[in-house]
């Protein structure tokens, strides 16, 4: 039997507007903001500000569709992406 070659997975380093940096595996699923913010509650929307009220909604999507300027729902809330690089 021949040796099996495993393809190394590419990582994506994402930097956010608050200065935080997260490395994701290529193809990993993250929650990306999918609708503009609204001021009234609805099912599936997360409250992100008390006053004036603001609600945001995210959709689970592959990290590969993420672009600079989009917001990702992380443990710290919805944070805007400032740069993406492959490592």
N, C-alpha and C positions, 0 to 999 in steps of 0.2 A: 504494500500500500504506500502511496506517495504521501508526502507531508501536506497537511491542509493549511492553506494560507488564509488567515483571518484578516479581513479588511479593517483597518483601524478607523474608528469613527471620528469624524471631524467634530470639533467643538466650536461653538459660537460664543464669543465674549460680547455681552451686551452691557453698555454703559447707560445709566439713567440720569435724568436731570438733577436728581438729588445727590449725585456723586457715587451712588452704589453701582457695583459691577457684579453681574451674575453670568456664570458660564453654563451654557445649555448644550446637551448632546444634539448633533444634527438629527432632525426629524422629531425631536421632543415636542410634546403638546403643551402649549401654554395658553392662558386666558388673555386674549387680545380684545381691547375695547372695540365693539362692533356697531355701536349706535351713538349718536350725539347725546350729550347729557340732557336730562330733563328735570323739571322742578316738582313733579308729582310722582308718588310711589306707584309701582306696578310689579307684578310677579316677575321674579328673576332679576330685578334691578337692585343695586347695592347703594345705600345712602353714603355719600362721600363728603357731605358738608351739612352742618346743622342749619346755619342761617347765612344767607338765604338757602333753603333746602336744595340739594343737588343729588341726583341719582344717576348712576352709570351702569352699563351692562357690558359684559364680556362674553365672548364665544370661544370655546376651546378650539384652537387651530394649531397647525404645525409651526414650529419656530421658523421654518423656511419661508413663510409668507410675511414675516415681520419686517417692517421698514422703519427707518428713522422718522420720528415724529408721531408714531403710533403710541398708544398707552397700553401697558401690560398690567394685569391685576396680580400683584405680588403680595407677600405677607405685609408689606407696608402700605397697601392700598393701590390705587391706579397711578402708575408712574410713567412719564413720557421717556421714550427712547431717544438718546442723543447720538449714539454710535453703535455699529455692529461690525465685528471683525471675526474672521475665521482664524482659529489657532490650532 
